[in-house]
């Protein structure tokens, strides 16, 4: 049975982020990427802060191992672009990007 995983990526405005390059690297590695819509940004946040939800589907029952592997892979891919992988876990098929809860 197929399961869907999501990682949250945080791009820090203090680290001179490159969201377009980070998204391109993630997509090249086979991930789906959704950037946070402008309407969810707070005026008090750093103007260059950005956020992404990164998803992929897995097959099998080793969900915890897949989560750990995805988090490490996403972190590796985005670290050079002023970003970190903040969280990773399983989501359901009805997940709406940037909605709460997972």
C-alpha positions in Angstrom: 0.0 0.0 0.0 1.2 3.5 -0.9 1.9 6.0 1.9 2.5 9.7 1.5 5.3 11.5 3.5 5.9 15.2 3.9 8.9 17.2 5.1 8.7 20.9 6.1 11.6 23.0 4.8 12.4 26.4 6.5 14.5 28.9 4.5 16.0 31.5 6.8 16.1 35.1 5.6 19.2 35.5 7.8 21.1 32.9 5.7 20.5 34.6 2.3 18.2 31.7 1.1 17.7 30.7 -2.5 14.2 29.2 -2.5 14.0 28.6 -6.3 17.3 26.7 -6.3 16.3 24.6 -3.3 13.0 23.8 -4.9 14.7 22.9 -8.2 17.2 20.5 -6.3 14.3 18.8 -4.5 12.3 18.4 -7.7 15.3 17.0 -9.5 15.6 14.4 -6.7 12.0 13.3 -7.3 10.1 15.3 -4.6 6.9 17.3 -5.1 7.4 20.9 -3.7 4.9 23.4 -2.7 6.0 26.9 -1.4 4.0 28.7 1.2 1.4 31.1 -0.3 2.1 34.8 0.3 -1.3 35.1 2.2 0.1 33.0 5.1 3.2 35.2 5.7 3.2 37.4 8.8 4.4 41.0 8.4 6.7 40.6 11.4 8.6 37.7 9.9 11.9 38.3 8.2 11.2 39.4 4.7 13.3 36.7 3.1 12.0 33.8 5.3 10.3 31.1 3.2 8.7 27.7 3.8 8.1 24.6 1.6 6.2 21.4 2.0 8.1 18.6 0.3 6.2 15.3 -0.4 6.8 11.9 -1.9 5.0 8.5 -1.9 6.5 5.3 -0.6 5.4 1.7 -0.8 5.8 -0.6 2.1 5.4 -0.8 5.8 8.8 0.7 6.9 7.3 4.2 7.5 9.6 5.3 10.3 12.7 4.3 8.4 11.4 6.1 5.3 10.7 9.2 7.4 14.2 9.3 8.8 15.7 8.7 5.3 13.6 11.4 3.7 14.4 13.9 6.4 18.1 13.3 6.0 17.9 13.5 2.2 15.9 16.7 2.2 18.2 18.3 4.7 21.2 17.3 2.6 19.6 18.8 -0.6 18.5 22.1 0.9 21.3 22.9 3.4 23.4 24.8 0.7 20.5 27.1 -0.1 20.0 28.7 3.4 17.4 26.0 4.5 16.9 23.2 7.0 14.4 20.3 7.1 12.4 21.1 10.1 10.0 18.2 10.4 9.0 15.0 8.5 6.1 12.6 8.8 3.2 10.7 7.2 0.3 12.6 5.8 -3.1 11.5 4.5 -4.2 11.7 0.8 -6.5 14.6 1.7 -3.7 16.8 3.0 -4.0 20.4 1.9 -0.6 22.2 1.6 0.0 24.6 4.5 -3.1 23.6 6.4 -3.0 22.3 10.0 -2.9 19.5 11.3 -1.2 16.7 9.5 
